[in-house]
Amino acid sequence: MTNTEKRIKFIQRFAGLTQYAKMFSLEFIVTSFHRSLDQQQRLYAAGKSKCDGINKKSKHQDWLAIDICLIKDGECIWDRIAAYELLGARWKKLGGIWGGDWESLNDIYHFQAGETSEWFQI
C-alpha cells in the first residue's frame, strides 16, 4: 500500500469519527494535521512531543495523525472531559491510537492511525 493510500484510509476513518461525534452533537476543530520537520522539531524542543522529527518521526509528519479541540459555546475545551473519552474510545474501537491513553504525554486531542496493516483495510 502506498503512503497516499494509507493517508486516504486514515482520512476515511477520521470521517467516520466525525460522523460519530455528530451523533452526540459534538463539535470540534482540527488544530493540527500535517507538520513540517521544523514544526515538529519546535514542538520537541518545547517538550510537547516525544518525536524529534528525524530519529523518531511523528505520525503528523506522514499525514497519519490529527489533533482536534472540542468546541462548546464557541470556545475550545482544553480540559479532559467525557466527550474526549467518548471519541477516544470510539477511535480505539476502530483500531486507531488515541493520545489520551499515553502516560508520558497525556494528549487527549491526538488521534493517530493504527499500527497494523489491517487498520488500513476498509
KAKA-V637219 format. One record per helix or strand of 3 or more residues. SS is the DSSP state (A for helix, B for strand). FROM is the first residue (numbers start at 1). TO is the last residue. If there is no record, write none. Layout:
ss->SS from->FROM to->TO
ss->SS from->FROM to->TO
This chain:
ss->A from->3 to->23
ss->B from->27 to->32
ss->A from->37 to->45
ss->A from->59 to->62
ss->B from->65 to->72
ss->B from->75 to->77
ss->A from->82 to->93
ss->A from->99 to->101
ss->B from->110 to->112
ss->A from->117 to->120
